[in-house]
Amino acid sequence: MKRKFLFSFYETPHGKLLQKLECDYLRRSITVSCKQTIMQLGYLGWEYDFIDCSFFQKYSILDIESKGCANAVKIRAKSCRLPIQSETVDLVIVPHLLEFDANRFQTMREIERVLKAEGEVIFLNFNPLSFWIRLQFLWDIKMSDSWLGHFIMRRRISDWLKLLNFEITTTSEINLDSIKTTSGQFKLSKRTFFSMTYAVRATKRQYQLIPLTPIKFKTVSFATASNGLKSNTHKKNRHD
């Protein structure tokens, strides 16, 4: 599915409402300091609505077309081959990229590689169960290559994150009128079938193995009671 579908959807009345809510969500989700490194995979064209790129000097946008906020650093590359040094990024934002990425799992591996230990990643994905998303897809079917195999179910992305040693901290369901955020894994509810997009925030966990060393037992010598009695008796007789 071509990413033009995303921008075509943002031009619809429902898409404009969704864009506003996603903007509010991203604005509240960026909690790192201005000196930390943030990388966005895939441009949106309205980055200035949720972040001041001139304030965050280490904010970069990686996109094959090298587009995005004018004040952000542009990196022209593919998301499955990030030209970034390992463990150098504090926060990665992935807004509606995995649905249009043929090498999505390799992209997630690259995200895990460039993130620092305890670094965070934020995903925004379309909800495959949403009626409005399906309707828009059928309306703009020329924008797409195929329906099957593109939209990602929540369970799948959760399994991928677990496999890469990520811990899901919060999950959010974004509808046309509100955002509902819960801690931990997704919880199935009626809202699940009506939300247009869902968001996942996860933290990279890095566990270190503590090597086990053999325990050395020291030999302790004890004085026997008989030796002590003989010594006391000898002293007493000598005194007498």
Buried (B, 14 or more C-beta within 10 A) or exposed (E): BBBEBBBBBBEBEBBEBBBEBBBBBBEEBBEBEEEBBBBBBBBBEBBBBBBEBEEBEBBBBBBEEEBBBEBBBBBEBBBBEBEBEEBBBBBBBBBBBBBBBEBBBBBBBBBBBBBBEEBBBBBBBBBBBBEBBBEBBEEBEEBBEEEEEBBBEBEBBBEBBEEBEBEBEBBBBBBBEEBBBEEEEBEEEEEBEBBBBBBBBBBBEEEEEEEEEEEEEEEEEEEEEEEEEEEEEEEEEEEE
